[in-house]
Amino acid sequence: MSIDFDVTSGQSGWRHAVGHGPDGVLRQFRTGPYTFETGGHLPEIVIGYETWGELNQDASNAVLLEHALTGDTHVARGDSDTAGWWDGFVGPGKTIDTDRFFVVAPNLLGGCYGTTGPSTPDETGRPLGSRFPFTTIRDGVRVEARLADALGIRRWHTVIGGSMGGARALEWAAEYPDRVRNCVVIAACAESTAEQIAFAQIQTQSIRLDPGFRGGDYYGAADPDGTPAPGPVQGLGIARRLAHITYRSEPEMDVRFGRQAQHTEDPFGSAGYDRGRYQVESYLDHQASKLVGRFDANSYIVLTEALMSHDVGRGRGGAQAALSGLSGVRFFVAAVDSDRLYWPEQSERLARLLPGTETVHYITSPIGHDGFLTDIEQLGEPLRAEIFA
């Protein structure tokens, strides 16, 4: 279900311009034209979002929750029939208590869950595809600021996110320090590293080199026999396989799968190389199939390259200069101790760059990077004490 709002926020004053309906139900807001940081332009940007709870009279209880790369707006079940990806963390009586706080979860610019992205049709009905502009994390934050204006939120009580969501939260604090009271950065860093960019480049190239990609304009394409073309599903599947390896830890995979064969399959195959799979191969195939069934390949490229561009110090004199002056924002930095994509040392460095932030809180999990999803409730006690008291 999607509810479309066309509301323009005035330049003077702050008002509750956009109402909110059932908790956990996708809504959309038309923000108007937008010129991207690198010069691209679109005549209309729509942002998809979900909300939970009630905004109080002075709009001081608003929490912005930022999803990760292939995440969506559905953080918690709310009034919907579908569980959310942080159900144990967001809701009545939870760490982010929706009886006390008004939670907003927007889909990032370029995504495929309600916000304008490559699959969005232009005014003629043709999907934007390859014409969608290069997008940065900063672009996404600037569009989200328009949503905040329309909701009547002048200053967020807290902006929180993990992984790419953590990069988005940090960019919010740097771009709009007077609009962020608390910033919670989980399993993220000040700028994407060379290794993170390298992993990401293989993923985007896997999609682009798939013959079904068709230069990014695969929507509605047909094979020579006239049957609908599937798009770059093989490339997207490979991208997901690689990404998922970085999201989990080596010990977790070894304990969980080892060298076991997948049920009755024989990994040693036959003389014709028609071999079966190891359990870990089956697992990666399953993860690829799930993503291909729910995510747009162009959006995967756009958002991955946005994350590659993440550098909070870009245009601000470097990370130290950008972050050291943010004394008006209270920061909470957390890491996963087994993370091999966003190493704990990177969170420690981030904390050193932030004013008044001496402690990095740890999620202890054998899983790896995905611990920010599976074990987030470990942060409940310190977050309630320091941020959501």
LOMINU-114671 format. One record per residue (C-alpha): residue in three letters; residue number from 1; z negated, y, x. Coordinates in steps of 0.1 Angstrom, whole numbers, plus 5000, padded with zeros to 4 digits. Example, Ala and Ser with C-alpha at 12.3 -4.5 7.8 and 13.67 -1.06 7.14 Angstrom:
{tormar:ALA&zami:1&z:4922&y:4955&x:5123}
{tormar:SER&zami:2&z:4929&y:4989&x:5137}
END
This chain:
{tormar:MET&zami:1&z:5000&y:5000&x:5000}
{tormar:SER&zami:2&z:5009&y:5034&x:5014}
{tormar:ILE&zami:3&z:5001&y:5068&x:4999}
{tormar:ASP&zami:4&z:5022&y:5097&x:5010}
{tormar:PHE&zami:5&z:5008&y:5132&x:5014}
{tormar:ASP&zami:6&z:5028&y:5163&x:5022}
{tormar:VAL&zami:7&z:5001&y:5189&x:5032}
{tormar:THR&zami:8&z:5004&y:5217&x:5056}
{tormar:SER&zami:9&z:4972&y:5230&x:5072}
{tormar:GLY&zami:10&z:4969&y:5268&x:5074}
{tormar:GLN&zami:11&z:4965&y:5285&x:5107}
{tormar:SER&zami:12&z:4934&y:5304&x:5097}
{tormar:GLY&zami:13&z:4902&y:5285&x:5087}
{tormar:TRP&zami:14&z:4895&y:5249&x:5083}
{tormar:ARG&zami:15&z:4897&y:5230&x:5051}
{tormar:HIS&zami:16&z:4896&y:5195&x:5036}
{tormar:ALA&zami:17&z:4933&y:5196&x:5029}
{tormar:VAL&zami:18&z:4939&y:5159&x:5026}
{tormar:GLY&zami:19&z:4918&y:5138&x:5003}
{tormar:HIS&zami:20&z:4908&y:5102&x:5011}
{tormar:GLY&zami:21&z:4909&y:5072&x:4989}
{tormar:PRO&zami:22&z:4898&y:5036&x:4992}
{tormar:ASP&zami:23&z:4884&y:5025&x:5026}
{tormar:GLY&zami:24&z:4908&y:5005&x:5048}
{tormar:VAL&zami:25&z:4940&y:5013&x:5030}
{tormar:LEU&zami:26&z:4970&y:5028&x:5048}
{tormar:ARG&zami:27&z:4979&y:5063&x:5040}
{tormar:GLN&zami:28&z:5004&y:5087&x:5054}
{tormar:PHE&zami:29&z:5005&y:5124&x:5062}
{tormar:ARG&zami:30&z:5036&y:5145&x:5069}
{tormar:THR&zami:31&z:5029&y:5167&x:5099}
{tormar:GLY&zami:32&z:5062&y:5186&x:5101}
{tormar:PRO&zami:33&z:5086&y:5190&x:5130}
{tormar:TYR&zami:34&z:5075&y:5182&x:5165}
{tormar:THR&zami:35&z:5088&y:5189&x:5200}
{tormar:PHE&zami:36&z:5078&y:5162&x:5225}
{tormar:GLU&zami:37&z:5062&y:5169&x:5258}
{tormar:THR&zami:38&z:5094&y:5160&x:5277}
{tormar:GLY&zami:39&z:5117&y:5180&x:5254}
{tormar:GLY&zami:40&z:5128&y:5156&x:5226}
{tormar:HIS&zami:41&z:5125&y:5169&x:5190}
{tormar:LEU&zami:42&z:5122&y:5153&x:5156}
{tormar:PRO&zami:43&z:5124&y:5173&x:5124}
{tormar:GLU&zami:44&z:5096&y:5154&x:5107}
{tormar:ILE&zami:45&z:5067&y:5133&x:5120}
{tormar:VAL&zami:46&z:5047&y:5112&x:5096}
{tormar:ILE&zami:47&z:5014&y:5097&x:5108}
{tormar:GLY&zami:48&z:4999&y:5066&x:5092}
{tormar:TYR&zami:49&z:4961&y:5063&x:5091}
{tormar:GLU&zami:50&z:4932&y:5046&x:5074}
{tormar:THR&zami:51&z:4897&y:5060&x:5067}
{tormar:TRP&zami:52&z:4863&y:5046&x:5059}
{tormar:GLY&zami:53&z:4832&y:5064&x:5046}
{tormar:GLU&zami:54&z:4828&y:5100&x:5033}
{tormar:LEU&zami:55&z:4833&y:5133&x:5052}
{tormar:ASN&zami:56&z:4802&y:5153&x:5049}
{tormar:GLN&zami:57&z:4801&y:5190&x:5038}
{tormar:ASP&zami:58&z:4803&y:5205&x:5073}
{tormar:ALA&zami:59&z:4827&y:5178&x:5086}
{tormar:SER&zami:60&z:4803&y:5170&x:5114}
{tormar:ASN&zami:61&z:4803&y:5132&x:5109}
{tormar:ALA&zami:62&z:4839&y:5124&x:5117}
{tormar:VAL&zami:63&z:4847&y:5096&x:5141}
{tormar:LEU&zami:64&z:4882&y:5091&x:5155}
{tormar:LEU&zami:65&z:4889&y:5055&x:5164}
{tormar:GLU&zami:66&z:4920&y:5048&x:5186}
{tormar:HIS&zami:67&z:4937&y:5014&x:5187}
{tormar:ALA&zami:68&z:4952&y:4997&x:5217}
{tormar:LEU&zami:69&z:4988&y:4989&x:5226}
{tormar:THR&zami:70&z:4998&y:4965&x:5198}
{tormar:GLY&zami:71&z:4968&y:4973&x:5176}
{tormar:ASP&zami:72&z:4970&y:4990&x:5142}
{tormar:THR&zami:73&z:4951&y:5012&x:5118}
{tormar:HIS&zami:74&z:4932&y:4984&x:5101}
{tormar:VAL&zami:75&z:4899&y:4985&x:5120}
{tormar:ALA&zami:76&z:4877&y:4972&x:5092}
{tormar:ARG&zami:77&z:4882&y:4954&x:5059}
{tormar:GLY&zami:78&z:4868&y:4982&x:5037}
{tormar:ASP&zami:79&z:4882&y:4979&x:5002}
{tormar:SER&zami:80&z:4911&y:4959&x:5013}
{tormar:ASP&zami:81&z:4916&y:4921&x:5012}
{tormar:THR&zami:82&z:4922&y:4918&x:5050}
{tormar:ALA&zami:83&z:4897&y:4916&x:5078}
{tormar:GLY&zami:84&z:4899&y:4943&x:5104}
{tormar:TRP&zami:85&z:4901&y:4939&x:5142}
{tormar:TRP&zami:86&z:4866&y:4955&x:5147}
{tormar:ASP&zami:87&z:4850&y:4942&x:5115}
{tormar:GLY&zami:88&z:4817&y:4934&x:5132}
{tormar:PHE&zami:89&z:4815&y:4969&x:5148}
{tormar:VAL&zami:90&z:4826&y:4992&x:5120}
{tormar:GLY&zami:91&z:4813&y:4992&x:5085}
{tormar:PRO&zami:92&z:4781&y:4997&x:5064}
{tormar:GLY&zami:93&z:4751&y:4992&x:5086}
{tormar:LYS&zami:94&z:4773&y:4984&x:5117}
{tormar:THR&zami:95&z:4772&y:5002&x:5150}
{tormar:ILE&zami:96&z:4797&y:5027&x:5136}
{tormar:ASP&zami:97&z:4780&y:5029&x:5103}
{tormar:THR&zami:98&z:4804&y:5040&x:5075}
{tormar:ASP&zami:99&z:4774&y:5048&x:5053}
{tormar:ARG&zami:100&z:4768&y:5077&x:5078}
{tormar:PHE&zami:101&z:4801&y:5084&x:5094}
{tormar:PHE&zami:102&z:4836&y:5092&x:5083}
{tormar:VAL&zami:103&z:4859&y:5070&x:5104}
{tormar:VAL&zami:104&z:4896&y:5078&x:5109}
{tormar:ALA&zami:105&z:4920&y:5054&x:5126}
{tormar:PRO&zami:106&z:4956&y:5067&x:5131}
{tormar:ASN&zami:107&z:4986&y:5047&x:5143}
{tormar:LEU&zami:108&z:4999&y:5062&x:5175}
{tormar:LEU&zami:109&z:5031&y:5082&x:5175}
{tormar:GLY&zami:110&z:5060&y:5058&x:5182}
{tormar:GLY&zami:111&z:5043&y:5028&x:5166}
{tormar:CYS&zami:112&z:5053&y:5007&x:5137}
{tormar:TYR&zami:113&z:5023&y:5008&x:5114}
{tormar:GLY&zami:114&z:5029&y:5038&x:5093}
{tormar:THR&zami:115&z:5036&y:5065&x:5119}
{tormar:THR&zami:116&z:5071&y:5077&x:5128}
{tormar:GLY&zami:117&z:5086&y:5054&x:5155}
{tormar:PRO&zami:118&z:5120&y:5040&x:5165}
{tormar:SER&zami:119&z:5123&y:5019&x:5133}
{tormar:THR&zami:120&z:5119&y:5050&x:5112}
{tormar:PRO&zami:121&z:5151&y:5060&x:5094}
{tormar:ASP&zami:122&z:5165&y:5095&x:5099}
{tormar:GLU&zami:123&z:5177&y:5117&x:5071}
{tormar:THR&zami:124&z:5209&y:5096&x:5067}
{tormar:GLY&zami:125&z:5189&y:5063&x:5065}
{tormar:ARG&zami:126&z:5198&y:5051&x:5099}
{tormar:PRO&zami:127&z:5168&y:5039&x:5121}
{tormar:LEU&zami:128&z:5162&y:5062&x:5150}
{tormar:GLY&zami:129&z:5163&y:5033&x:5175}
{tormar:SER&zami:130&z:5176&y:5045&x:5209}
{tormar:ARG&zami:131&z:5174&y:5081&x:5198}
{tormar:PHE&zami:132&z:5136&y:5081&x:5196}
{tormar:PRO&zami:133&z:5123&y:5105&x:5222}
{tormar:PHE&zami:134&z:5103&y:5095&x:5252}
{tormar:THR&zami:135&z:5066&y:5097&x:5242}
{tormar:THR&zami:136&z:5034&y:5103&x:5261}
{tormar:ILE&zami:137&z:4998&y:5097&x:5252}
{tormar:ARG&zami:138&z:4994&y:5135&x:5251}
{tormar:ASP&zami:139&z:5021&y:5137&x:5225}
{tormar:GLY&zami:140&z:5002&y:5112&x:5203}
{tormar:VAL&zami:141&z:4970&y:5132&x:5207}
{tormar:ARG&zami:142&z:4987&y:5165&x:5197}
{tormar:VAL&zami:143&z:5001&y:5149&x:5165}
{tormar:GLU&zami:144&z:4967&y:5135&x:5157}
{tormar:ALA&zami:145&z:4952&y:5170&x:5160}
{tormar:ARG&zami:146&z:4974&y:5180&x:5131}
{tormar:LEU&zami:147&z:4959&y:5152&x:5110}
{tormar:ALA&zami:148&z:4924&y:5164&x:5120}
{tormar:ASP&zami:149&z:4934&y:5199&x:5108}
{tormar:ALA&zami:150&z:4946&y:5186&x:5075}
{tormar:LEU&zami:151&z:4914&y:5165&x:5070}
{tormar:GLY&zami:152&z:4893&y:5196&x:5077}
{tormar:ILE&zami:153&z:4878&y:5182&x:5109}
{tormar:ARG&zami:154&z:4874&y:5210&x:5135}
{tormar:ARG&zami:155&z:4853&y:5188&x:5159}
{tormar:TRP&zami:156&z:4850&y:5151&x:5161}
{tormar:HIS&zami:157&z:4815&y:5137&x:5163}
{tormar:THR&zami:158&z:4830&y:5109&x:5185}
{tormar:VAL&zami:159&z:4864&y:5098&x:5197}
{tormar:ILE&zami:160&z:4863&y:5061&x:5207}
{tormar:GLY&zami:161&z:4888&y:5036&x:5219}
{tormar:GLY&zami:162&z:4894&y:5006&x:5241}
{tormar:SER&zami:163&z:4923&y:4998&x:5265}
{tormar:MET&zami:164&z:4951&y:5022&x:5255}
{tormar:GLY&zami:165&z:4927&y:5035&x:5229}
{tormar:GLY&zami:166&z:4904&y:5045&x:5257}
{tormar:ALA&zami:167&z:4933&y:5064&x:5274}
{tormar:ARG&zami:168&z:4939&y:5082&x:5241}
{tormar:ALA&zami:169&z:4902&y:5091&x:5237}
{tormar:LEU&zami:170&z:4901&y:5105&x:5272}
{tormar:GLU&zami:171&z:4932&y:5125&x:5266}
{tormar:TRP&zami:172&z:4916&y:5140&x:5235}
{tormar:ALA&zami:173&z:4887&y:5152&x:5255}
{tormar:ALA&zami:174&z:4909&y:5167&x:5282}
{tormar:GLU&zami:175&z:4934&y:5183&x:5257}
{tormar:TYR&zami:176&z:4909&y:5195&x:5231}
{tormar:PRO&zami:177&z:4874&y:5196&x:5248}
{tormar:ASP&zami:178&z:4861&y:5220&x:5221}
{tormar:ARG&zami:179&z:4870&y:5195&x:5194}
{tormar:VAL&zami:180&z:4852&y:5165&x:5209}
{tormar:ARG&zami:181&z:4814&y:5161&x:5209}
{tormar:ASN&zami:182&z:4813&y:5125&x:5222}
{tormar:CYS&zami:183&z:4840&y:5105&x:5240}
{tormar:VAL&zami:184&z:4837&y:5067&x:5244}
{tormar:VAL&zami:185&z:4861&y:5052&x:5268}
{tormar:ILE&zami:186&z:4861&y:5014&x:5270}
{tormar:ALA&zami:187&z:4881&y:4992&x:5294}
{tormar:ALA&zami:188&z:4904&y:5021&x:5305}
{tormar:CYS&zami:189&z:4908&y:5045&x:5334}
{tormar:ALA&zami:190&z:4918&y:5080&x:5343}
{tormar:GLU&zami:191&z:4954&y:5072&x:5351}
{tormar:SER&zami:192&z:4976&y:5041&x:5350}
{tormar:THR&zami:193&z:4977&y:5024&x:5384}
{tormar:ALA&zami:194&z:5007&y:5010&x:5403}
{tormar:GLU&zami:195&z:4998&y:4975&x:5393}
{tormar:GLN&zami:196&z:4994&y:4983&x:5357}
{tormar:ILE&zami:197&z:5028&y:5001&x:5357}
{tormar:ALA&zami:198&z:5043&y:4971&x:5375}
{tormar:PHE&zami:199&z:5031&y:4946&x:5348}
{tormar:ALA&zami:200&z:5043&y:4970&x:5322}
{tormar:GLN&zami:201&z:5078&y:4974&x:5337}
{tormar:ILE&zami:202&z:5084&y:4936&x:5336}
{tormar:GLN&zami:203&z:5075&y:4936&x:5299}
{tormar:THR&zami:204&z:5098&y:4965&x:5290}
{tormar:GLN&zami:205&z:5127&y:4950&x:5311}
{tormar:SER&zami:206&z:5122&y:4917&x:5294}
{tormar:ILE&zami:207&z:5130&y:4933&x:5261}
{tormar:ARG&zami:208&z:5159&y:4956&x:5274}
{tormar:LEU&zami:209&z:5176&y:4926&x:5291}
{tormar:ASP&zami:210&z:5176&y:4905&x:5259}
{tormar:PRO&zami:211&z:5212&y:4906&x:5246}
{tormar:GLY&zami:212&z:5197&y:4911&x:5211}
{tormar:PHE&zami:213&z:5184&y:4945&x:5222}
{tormar:ARG&zami:214&z:5218&y:4961&x:5218}
{tormar:GLY&zami:215&z:5207&y:4993&x:5237}
{tormar:GLY&zami:216&z:5178&y:4998&x:5212}
{tormar:ASP&zami:217&z:5200&y:4998&x:5181}
{tormar:TYR&zami:218&z:5195&y:4963&x:5168}
{tormar:TYR&zami:219&z:5183&y:4972&x:5133}
{tormar:GLY&zami:220&z:5207&y:4957&x:5108}
{tormar:ALA&zami:221&z:5229&y:4942&x:5135}
{tormar:ALA&zami:222&z:5249&y:4910&x:5128}
{tormar:ASP&zami:223&z:5261&y:4882&x:5150}
{tormar:PRO&zami:224&z:5299&y:4875&x:5153}
{tormar:ASP&zami:225&z:5298&y:4851&x:5124}
{tormar:GLY&zami:226&z:5283&y:4878&x:5101}
{tormar:THR&zami:227&z:5247&y:4864&x:5100}
{tormar:PRO&zami:228&z:5219&y:4889&x:5106}
{tormar:ALA&zami:229&z:5210&y:4892&x:5142}
{tormar:PRO&zami:230&z:5173&y:4885&x:5151}
{tormar:GLY&zami:231&z:5170&y:4914&x:5175}
{tormar:PRO&zami:232&z:5154&y:4911&x:5210}
{tormar:VAL&zami:233&z:5128&y:4885&x:5199}
{tormar:GLN&zami:234&z:5131&y:4864&x:5230}
{tormar:GLY&zami:235&z:5125&y:4894&x:5252}
{tormar:LEU&zami:236&z:5096&y:4906&x:5231}
{tormar:GLY&zami:237&z:5081&y:4872&x:5233}
{tormar:ILE&zami:238&z:5083&y:4871&x:5271}
{tormar:ALA&zami:239&z:5067&y:4906&x:5273}
{tormar:ARG&zami:240&z:5038&y:4893&x:5251}
{tormar:ARG&zami:241&z:5033&y:4862&x:5272}
{tormar:LEU&zami:242&z:5030&y:4883&x:5304}
{tormar:ALA&zami:243&z:5008&y:4909&x:5288}
{tormar:HIS&zami:244&z:4985&y:4882&x:5273}
{tormar:ILE&zami:245&z:4979&y:4867&x:5308}
{tormar:THR&zami:246&z:4966&y:4900&x:5320}
{tormar:TYR&zami:247&z:4944&y:4903&x:5289}
{tormar:ARG&zami:248&z:4925&y:4871&x:5297}
{tormar:SER&zami:249&z:4908&y:4858&x:5328}
{tormar:GLU&zami:250&z:4918&y:4830&x:5351}
{tormar:PRO&zami:251&z:4884&y:4811&x:5347}
{tormar:GLU&zami:252&z:4887&y:4814&x:5309}
{tormar:MET&zami:253&z:4922&y:4799&x:5309}
{tormar:ASP&zami:254&z:4912&y:4772&x:5333}
{tormar:VAL&zami:255&z:4881&y:4761&x:5313}
{tormar:ARG&zami:256&z:4899&y:4764&x:5280}
{tormar:PHE&zami:257&z:4932&y:4746&x:5289}
{tormar:GLY&zami:258&z:4931&y:4733&x:5325}
{tormar:ARG&zami:259&z:4961&y:4711&x:5331}
{tormar:GLN&zami:260&z:4959&y:4694&x:5297}
{tormar:ALA&zami:261&z:4991&y:4685&x:5279}
{tormar:GLN&zami:262&z:4998&y:4699&x:5244}
{tormar:HIS&zami:263&z:4989&y:4670&x:5221}
{tormar:THR&zami:264&z:5015&y:4642&x:5225}
{tormar:GLU&zami:265&z:5039&y:4663&x:5246}
{tormar:ASP&zami:266&z:5046&y:4652&x:5282}
{tormar:PRO&zami:267&z:5048&y:4681&x:5307}
{tormar:PHE&zami:268&z:5065&y:4657&x:5332}
{tormar:GLY&zami:269&z:5095&y:4656&x:5310}
{tormar:SER&zami:270&z:5124&y:4633&x:5316}
{tormar:ALA&zami:271&z:5155&y:4630&x:5338}
{tormar:GLY&zami:272&z:5171&y:4655&x:5315}
{tormar:TYR&zami:273&z:5144&y:4681&x:5319}
{tormar:ASP&zami:274&z:5135&y:4679&x:5283}
{tormar:ARG&zami:275&z:5098&y:4682&x:5291}
{tormar:GLY&zami:276&z:5068&y:4689&x:5270}
{tormar:ARG&zami:277&z:5043&y:4717&x:5274}
{tormar:TYR&zami:278&z:5009&y:4722&x:5289}
{tormar:GLN&zami:279&z:4983&y:4735&x:5265}
{tormar:VAL&zami:280&z:4984&y:4769&x:5281}
{tormar:GLU&zami:281&z:5022&y:4771&x:5276}
{tormar:SER&zami:282&z:5017&y:4763&x:5239}
{tormar:TYR&zami:283&z:4990&y:4790&x:5237}
{tormar:LEU&zami:284&z:5013&y:4816&x:5252}
{tormar:ASP&zami:285&z:5042&y:4805&x:5229}
{tormar:HIS&zami:286&z:5018&y:4810&x:5199}
{tormar:GLN&zami:287&z:5008&y:4845&x:5211}
{tormar:ALA&zami:288&z:5044&y:4854&x:5215}
{tormar:SER&zami:289&z:5054&y:4841&x:5181}
{tormar:LYS&zami:290&z:5025&y:4860&x:5164}
{tormar:LEU&zami:291&z:5035&y:4893&x:5179}
{tormar:VAL&zami:292&z:5073&y:4889&x:5173}
{tormar:GLY&zami:293&z:5064&y:4884&x:5136}
{tormar:ARG&zami:294&z:5045&y:4917&x:5133}
{tormar:PHE&zami:295&z:5057&y:4942&x:5159}
{tormar:ASP&zami:296&z:5088&y:4962&x:5166}
{tormar:ALA&zami:297&z:5104&y:4957&x:5200}
{tormar:ASN&zami:298&z:5114&y:4993&x:5204}
{tormar:SER&zami:299&z:5078&y:5004&x:5195}
{tormar:TYR&zami:300&z:5066&y:4980&x:5222}
{tormar:ILE&zami:301&z:5087&y:4998&x:5248}
{tormar:VAL&zami:302&z:5079&y:5033&x:5236}
{tormar:LEU&zami:303&z:5041&y:5027&x:5236}
{tormar:THR&zami:304&z:5041&y:5007&x:5268}
{tormar:GLU&zami:305&z:5059&y:5035&x:5286}
{tormar:ALA&zami:306&z:5036&y:5060&x:5270}
{tormar:LEU&zami:307&z:5007&y:5041&x:5286}
{tormar:MET&zami:308&z:5026&y:5039&x:5319}
{tormar:SER&zami:309&z:5027&y:5077&x:5318}
{tormar:HIS&zami:310&z:4990&y:5080&x:5312}
{tormar:ASP&zami:311&z:4975&y:5104&x:5338}
{tormar:VAL&zami:312&z:4947&y:5127&x:5325}
{tormar:GLY&zami:313&z:4952&y:5149&x:5356}
{tormar:ARG&zami:314&z:4989&y:5155&x:5351}
{tormar:GLY&zami:315&z:4995&y:5192&x:5349}
{tormar:ARG&zami:316&z:4958&y:5199&x:5352}
{tormar:GLY&zami:317&z:4954&y:5198&x:5390}
{tormar:GLY&zami:318&z:4946&y:5161&x:5392}
{tormar:ALA&zami:319&z:4920&y:5139&x:5376}
{tormar:GLN&zami:320&z:4890&y:5154&x:5393}
{tormar:ALA&zami:321&z:4899&y:5189&x:5383}
{tormar:ALA&zami:322&z:4908&y:5178&x:5347}
{tormar:LEU&zami:323&z:4876&y:5159&x:5341}
{tormar:SER&zami:324&z:4849&y:5177&x:5361}
{tormar:GLY&zami:325&z:4849&y:5207&x:5338}
{tormar:LEU&zami:326&z:4843&y:5188&x:5306}
{tormar:SER&zami:327&z:4806&y:5195&x:5306}
{tormar:GLY&zami:328&z:4807&y:5202&x:5268}
{tormar:VAL&zami:329&z:4816&y:5166&x:5260}
{tormar:ARG&zami:330&z:4792&y:5137&x:5263}
{tormar:PHE&zami:331&z:4809&y:5106&x:5277}
{tormar:PHE&zami:332&z:4801&y:5070&x:5274}
{tormar:VAL&zami:333&z:4821&y:5047&x:5297}
{tormar:ALA&zami:334&z:4822&y:5009&x:5294}
{tormar:ALA&zami:335&z:4840&y:4981&x:5311}
{tormar:VAL&zami:336&z:4844&y:4943&x:5308}
{tormar:ASP&zami:337&z:4830&y:4926&x:5339}
{tormar:SER&zami:338&z:4858&y:4900&x:5340}
{tormar:ASP&zami:339&z:4887&y:4924&x:5333}
{tormar:ARG&zami:340&z:4916&y:4919&x:5357}
{tormar:LEU&zami:341&z:4939&y:4945&x:5341}
{tormar:TYR&zami:342&z:4915&y:4975&x:5340}
{tormar:TRP&zami:343&z:4892&y:4965&x:5369}
{tormar:PRO&zami:344&z:4855&y:4975&x:5365}
{tormar:GLU&zami:345&z:4859&y:4996&x:5397}
{tormar:GLN&zami:346&z:4883&y:5019&x:5378}
{tormar:SER&zami:347&z:4857&y:5025&x:5351}
{tormar:GLU&zami:348&z:4831&y:5032&x:5379}
{tormar:ARG&zami:349&z:4855&y:5058&x:5394}
{tormar:LEU&zami:350&z:4861&y:5074&x:5360}
{tormar:ALA&zami:351&z:4824&y:5077&x:5355}
{tormar:ARG&zami:352&z:4820&y:5094&x:5389}
{tormar:LEU&zami:353&z:4847&y:5120&x:5379}
{tormar:LEU&zami:354&z:4830&y:5129&x:5346}
{tormar:PRO&zami:355&z:4801&y:5154&x:5345}
{tormar:GLY&zami:356&z:4767&y:5139&x:5337}
{tormar:THR&zami:357&z:4780&y:5103&x:5334}
{tormar:GLU&zami:358&z:4761&y:5081&x:5359}
{tormar:THR&zami:359&z:4761&y:5048&x:5341}
{tormar:VAL&zami:360&z:4790&y:5024&x:5333}
{tormar:HIS&zami:361&z:4779&y:5000&x:5305}
{tormar:TYR&zami:362&z:4792&y:4965&x:5308}
{tormar:ILE&zami:363&z:4805&y:4939&x:5284}
{tormar:THR&zami:364&z:4796&y:4905&x:5299}
{tormar:SER&zami:365&z:4823&y:4881&x:5289}
{tormar:PRO&zami:366&z:4843&y:4853&x:5306}
{tormar:ILE&zami:367&z:4874&y:4863&x:5285}
{tormar:GLY&zami:368&z:4887&y:4892&x:5306}
{tormar:HIS&zami:369&z:4902&y:4925&x:5293}
{tormar:ASP&zami:370&z:4902&y:4913&x:5256}
{tormar:GLY&zami:371&z:4864&y:4913&x:5258}
{tormar:PHE&zami:372&z:4866&y:4948&x:5245}
{tormar:LEU&zami:373&z:4878&y:4932&x:5212}
{tormar:THR&zami:374&z:4859&y:4899&x:5211}
{tormar:ASP&zami:375&z:4825&y:4911&x:5225}
{tormar:ILE&zami:376&z:4824&y:4947&x:5215}
{tormar:GLU&zami:377&z:4791&y:4943&x:5197}
{tormar:GLN&zami:378&z:4774&y:4940&x:5231}
{tormar:LEU&zami:379&z:4777&y:4978&x:5233}
{tormar:GLY&zami:380&z:4760&y:4982&x:5199}
{tormar:GLU&zami:381&z:4725&y:4990&x:5212}
{tormar:PRO&zami:382&z:4735&y:5015&x:5239}
{tormar:LEU&zami:383&z:4760&y:5032&x:5216}
{tormar:ARG&zami:384&z:4734&y:5035&x:5188}
{tormar:ALA&zami:385&z:4709&y:5050&x:5213}
{tormar:GLU&zami:386&z:4732&y:5074&x:5231}
{tormar:ILE&zami:387&z:4760&y:5083&x:5207}
{tormar:PHE&zami:388&z:4754&y:5072&x:5171}
{tormar:ALA&zami:389&z:4716&y:5078&x:5169}
END
